[in-house]
């Protein structure tokens, strides 16, 4: 397969939420951005990921009540929602950015589903 | 501070569409505090516009800068180099900032990127409330520091209308009754007698009724 045809995924995640393995990104070109807390998710960083060529952006956070800094996951969700409104406004598909709460049983499967689901690509 | 909110992106795109190079100029004072036009908002808007232009195959170059205050010449000057190499400047400052830019750069196109809303405060994180109408004749001393001109929907100056319930305005259930607040505050201060002061019909000459106002401080003019 031509590597250029693979969707480009940028994953922002909290260091505390999970550890990535290369196999979970099979089928896409993935970039990961580790943050000390998902509260560090900023709208400009998410938009810059799209500017840098990402087809999809994921923000993976701790469960809301499991955030070490209490509000990180909530803040990340609000920023993802805000960026979704911007993408809608400029005519891009807002499904290109998603927010996922980490669940050790489900996260890898969710990422694979998203990679395989062309609908979310910008 | 002066509060503002950013214009919808599609309105901004229409404003800047005729130009090939556009400077987005933020203001680092009031509009930064209300998340409308500071450095962060400049970066987000610029990024969103670049993505939009790419999708629409438009070729408009975007440059970014934020100055400390767009309503003062000393700070505006910092933008002159970038303004000179762009076709237009999209100012994310309040209306005063935009017009200060226009006065300073008479031959440059300066466009507004925000809608200026009111003079207010940040009541809590992300919530801004209007507190002052700039009426030109402040009577806050009588009203215990709560302005009925701005905060009473009916602008009543001699007591409540009688329509409020449990301290909430009958016009807008999201708003506290200003007169409820005034009475509570004067009670706390032991100044309820202030309410015996008759306030005559307001003289709006000091407000906007006579056109734009001017404040002159002779002692600062050389």
Interface residues (C-beta under 8 A of the other chain):
Chain A: X42 X43 X44 X47 X48 X50 X51 X86 X87 X89 X90 X91 X92
Chain B: X8 X9 X10 X40 X43 X44 X47 X48 X49 X50 X51 X52 X55 X56
